[in-house]
Amino acid sequence: MAGSGCRSRRPPPPPPPLLLGPILIQAAPSAEEQSSPTPDGPAIAGRLRSVLLDSGLVVAPKPGPSDAGASGTSAPSDERSSGTGPGTLRVVGLVATEMVEVDRKGLCRAGVSLKVDTRPSDAPGALDEDLSATGEERFEITAAGGPDRRALAQRVAERTAVDLLSGLLARARLRRATPAEIHTAIVGDGGAAAVREEAIRLAGQRGLTAEAPTLLPLLDDPEESIRDAALGALIALRDQRAVAQLARHRSLRDRREMTKILEAISQIGGEEAEQYLSFVADAHEDADIRQQAREAHDRVLRHRDARDSGSRPPVH
């Protein structure tokens, strides 16, 4: 931009670590305590506390004279809630376990729900997520008996809760990652799907145009969530190569996919988008799809005209 001077394009510094607030884990009692022991909620809270502090995203607050938060954490002060300092992270959860035994085989299942939020909610690096997952472990019942059921229930519940929170922290850590780290997360087949999706979305949000060749093949990924994340990123990057990829590899007979594709292509725009949308508007066998294509084509033309005239495109 002329006259704007030499403005730095460095990314903003990462937000400061969040302060660790209370961690409250309630264990739902089992109707049959002997066969399905109730997990130890405070012990699970202690494990989650260690995971949070080891993540580098959360630090223990300095103890004050009247701090007495749950699980050894400090309660949020008025200053922390006012938005003047780092946010305070809280975790509230519910865990439940059950055991089923049939023909000398058993299954221990744990259900975990976590509410992770930050006070104030607009603090830098704030997290606000509702998480839930189920974990299980099979076991054998021999003549000598089965495993220690209480220890087994505790182990499965703790593992499920830790995996759930660790996944959230991995996604949160990625938001502070370098472009190279984001690329590694996108191409890494061994990583969790949710982390990979987050990396793909971040590539679009940060305008990492160098990732476009990596994202294009993902439009044909077997997982719909990966396809959709790649499509959203390419729309954000306005990469017109996505138009040809979508037009070449997506079935014209899938109405749900066609609706998604027409909207995406209209947002990307360009000459190839105009040609494809015009073709679909004239030739598709479905009248609704033809109408959607005409409307999408009109949007592309309006955006092009607005861009050529230097005015703002109309808001839809």
N, C-alpha and C positions, 0 to 999 in steps of 0.2 A: 504494500500500500504506500503510495507516494506521500511523503511528508510525515510518515508515522515514526520515523527515526529507527534506530537499531534496537528494537524491542526483543527482550530475551524470550526464547521459546522453551526454556527449561520447564519441565513439569513441576507443579507445586510440590512443596516438601510433604512427606507423609505426615498424617496427623499424629499427635502424641498418643502414647498408649492410654487406653482406658483404665480407670481405677476399678479395682475389683470390689464389687458390692456383695450383698448377701446371696448365698446359694441355698435354696430351700428345696429339698427333694422329699416328697411324701411317698411312702410306699402303701399301696392299697392292700389291705389285709385280705388274705385268702380265706374262702369259706371252709377250706379243709387245710388247716395249718400244718398238719402232720405230713400230708402228701405233697403240698405246694407251699413251702415256707415263705413267709413274707420277707422281702429283702430289707437290708439295713439302709434306710434312706440317708442318714448322716454320713455313712461310710462312702456311699456313692457321691455325695456332695464333696467329700474330701478328695476323691479321685478327679472330679471335674475341676476342682480348684487347682490341682496340680497341672492339669492339662491347660487351663487358661494361663497360668503363670509361666508355663514353659513355652507358650506360643510366641512370646515377644510382643503380643498385641495388648496385653493386660498386665498391670503391675499392682502389687499390694499397696494400699494407701498407708501413709504414715499413721501409726496409731495415735489417737487422741485420748485425752483423759476420760472421755465418756463414750468412746466408741465401743459398741458391743454387738456388732452384726453377726449374722448366722455364719456358722462354719468358720469362725475365727476371722471373719472379714469385718471391716469397719462399716458402720451405717453411713449413708450419704449425708453430708452436711448441707446446710442451707446454701453455702457458697457453691458447692458442686452442682446443686440443682438450679442455680441461677443462670447458667450458661457462661459464667466468667472463667471457668476452669475446665479441665478435662472431664469428659463424661464418666459416669459410674455405671458399670455393667452389672446387671442382676440376672440370676437364673432361677426360675421356679419350675419344678418338674414333678411329674407323677410317674411312678413305675409300678408294674404289676407282673407277677409271674404265675405260671401254671405248669403242672406236670401231668402228662398222660402216659400210662403204662399199659401195654397190651402184649401178651405172649412174650414175656421176658425182654421186651424192647420198650424203651422209654423216650420221651421227648420233653425237654424243658424249654418253654417258650417265655420270653420276656417282652412286654410292651412298654415303651418309654415315650413320654411326651415332655418336651422342654419348651418353655417360653423364655427367650433370651432378649432382653431389651436394655436400653440405655437411658439414663436420666442425666441431663435433659435429652430429649429425643433428637435435637438438632446439633448435638455435640459433634465435633470433628471425628470421623471414623465410627460414628454410632452404628450399633447393630440392633435390629429389631426383627426377630424371626420366630415363627412358631414351627417347631420341628417334631416329627414323630417317626418312629421306626419300630420294627419287630425283629428280635433276634432269637435264635434257637440253637439247641445243641442236643444231639441224640446220645443215648447211653444204653448200655446193656445191663440186664439183671441176671446175675449168675447165681449158682447155688449158695455162694458165700454172701449174697446180697448185692445191692446196687451201690451207686456212689453216695457220698454224703450229700443228701438232697439240699440241705440248707446252704452248703458251700457252693453247690452247683447253681442254685437259683441266684445266689449273690454274684457269682462269676458271670453268668449270662446277662444279668441286669446291668452290671457295671460295664461289661464290654459293649453292650448295645448303647448305653448312654455315652460312653467315651467316643465310640465311633461316630455317633450323631453329632456331638459337639465338635469333634476334630474335623469333620467335613465342613461345618460352618466356618471354622477358623481357617481352613485351607482356602476357602473361597474369599474370605476377608483378607487374608494375606496376599492373595493374588491381586487385589485392588491396589496394592502398593508396589507391585512387581515392575521390573524393567521390561521394555519391549522384548528382549531376548528371553526372559523368563516366561512371558506370555506366549511366545512362539513355542517354547518347549512344552508348555501345558497343552497347547492346541494339538501338536503332533504326537504327544505321548499317548500311546495306546494303553499303557498300564495304569494310567491315572483314573480317578473316579470320574464318572460321566458328568456329575454336577460341576466339578472343578473345570473340566474341559469346556463345558457350555459357558461357564463364567468367563473363561479366557477368550472364547470366540466373541462373546458380547463385548468384552473390554476392547478387543481389537477394533471393533466398529466405533465404540464410544470415544476412543482415543485417536481415531483417524489414522490407524497404522496401515497405510496403503501398501506397505511392503508385504503384508500378510494376505493380500488379495489372491495371489496364486495358490496359497495354502488353503484358502477358504473355498475357492471355486469347486474343487472336487468334492467337498463336503456337502454340496447341494444334492449329491446322490448317495449320501451316507445311509446305511440301513436303518439307523435310528432317527425317527421323526424329530425328536428334540434337538439333535445335532443339526439336521437339515434346516430346521426353523431358525436356530441360532446363527448358522452361517448365512442364511438369507437375510436376516435382520442386519448382520454386520456388513454385508455387501451393499445393502440399501444405504446404510449410514455412510459407507465409503463412496457411494455413487459410482460403483465400478460397472461399466456398461458391458464388460465381458460376461457378467452374470445373465444378461438378457439372452445371449446366444446359448449359454449353458442350460438355462431353464427351458427355452423353446425347443432345444434339441432332445432333451432327455425326459421331459415330463409328459405323461399321457394326456392327450386331449380329451379323453373320455372320463377322466376322474373329476367330477364337478367340484369336489371339495378342494382338490389340489389346484384346479384351474382358477377358482376364485382367489386363492392365496397368491397364485402366480401373477394374475392380471393386476392385482393391487401392487405387488412388489415391482413389476415391470413399469407400471405407471409412475412409481416414485423414483425409480432410477432414471427414466427418461432417455432421450437421445433418439437418433434417427432409426436405429434398429428396433427400438421399443415401439416407435410409431408404426413401422412396417408390420411388426408382429401383431400388434393390437388391431390394426386395420384388417389383417388377414383373418384373425379370429372373429372379428365383428361381421365379416362378410360370409365366412365359410363354415363356422361351427354349426353342428347339427342341433345344438340346444339353444332355444330362443333366449333363455335367461343368461346363458354365457355370452351370447352375441350382444345382448344389451349391456352387460357388465363390461365387455370389451370396448363397446362404443363409448361408454362413460369414461373408462380409463383412457382411451385414446384422446378424448376431448380434454381431459385433465393434462395430459402430456403437452398437447398443443397450447393450452392456456399458459402453462408454466414456461414453455419455450418462448411464446410471444412476450410474456412479462419479462423474461430474462433479456430478450433482445432489445426491449424498449427501456430497460433499466428500472422498471417498476417492480414492486413487490408482487409475487404471485398471489392469486386469490386464496383465501382460507377456506378449507372444506370442513 
